[in-house]
């Protein structure tokens, strides 16, 4: 197979020189050229992906969850198979795919792997992803990006962002959520997680019931206090989150009393008071 690697030069906190050294090993394993390191914005990365997707058999995304999200929203993933080489920070997709070892091990797994057809989530008319949420996570991402700009990253920076968002920045609201034909209300919504796989960043198994191939949208609404959130965090690292209300179906509609931020695959997308989610069966062909 003819592989092409597309890399996000600004993904994660890894210096470009180290990223190039790691990518060189993966490039040799896959006998692939590296593209995208001259891009500086998501739009430029998307344009680069569309250009090289026309001339390869498998497009290998080297970056984080956000980089992967840019690519799957830029090319026809039912036609061109994608692969994922994690170089970002949280890398939920790394855990969802069961990756072990370093980038060279993952490159070998991609080379000898099979093409799988997986479901994705649709949000609105044109956004696709595998991990979405409405609520505090969008505010946490804003806080975390501020720490990144100061040279701080990793789980400690994320935890600091969550604490600041919880106690100072985030404002809860009430929600009415409809999953297929079932409607329920959530007071003081902290987060509504919408997932196609169990993991968020750093190996946290936040929505343990979610799977890529069941044809369902998995929602998990949380309105716990700080102690409940701590319990959820601990259990997420030790087998699977134990807090929140889980409801699954083929589509979900969320109406909020006041607008909240939406994040998709680790990137802040928008603020709104109405969101719709649906399952996109077998929308992603991915080699691993």
Phi, psi and omega in degrees: 000147177267114180260148170227134180259127173247124187242142176265114185293339184250012179283132176072195183247005182289131176302148183299323180298318179291321179298319179295320179296317179294316181294331179295320177296315180294322179300317181292320180297318184267356183052052187235155171270152180257131180234161169095351184289349176266001179276151183232353181224159176302324179296318178293321178296318179296318179297319178297317181298316180297325182290313186276340179298335182284349186233023178221164177270327179221127178261115184263118181268116178255108182169210179253190180300323180295320177297316179299320180297319178302316184291315183289347174264005184243334183236165179280098185282356171275345180256308183263120176294144179248153169227161185234123176244100190288124175227008184273208185256296183280315175051059174301322183295330176303314181288323181296328180271357178071031181289142174226155178085186181273181182303325180292325176294319181291322177299320177294321179297319178299315183300320185260005184277183179245161176272125180248148175255117185240153175285154169235171173259143171250138176236119184068218185264338190217008179256134180235152179185184179236356184206109183229159174200151174244123179136220192294333183301323178298320178291321178299319179300319177300315179296317182297319179297327175295318177295321178300320181294341177263007178090011180250133179216192178083186186294324181298320178293322178295317179297318178297322178295321179295315181298317179294319179296317184296315187268340188232318194261323188275139177239119182288162174212173177268149184227148169241120188241128177243120176246112190055245182255010181256123179246135176217159181249145177232119177273145177052055183298125172271314181202140166245110180266135181235118193221154170246001178204163193285338197260145160256194183293162174064023176079016180281118180272085191274324179239075190297341181279344186283140175220154185291333194245022184260000178070022185234152167268123179259122177247143176223110181262135183231130173227029183291162170279187186296320179297317178299320178297321178297319177298316179299320180295315181297313182291334177295329179272349187236038174128331179150135180307138183243012180242163176095166180254120183260129174221135181236148178190190182271341177206156180220142177235129183240126175240129184244150176289327174225152183298147175228159179283147175248133172242145176231119177052040174089001179243135176290128186252309186195171167244137178197172177247359176222131178223143175236140181230146178214162176269140177245093187298131175051040182276350183235122170261118186225137183257124176198000000 
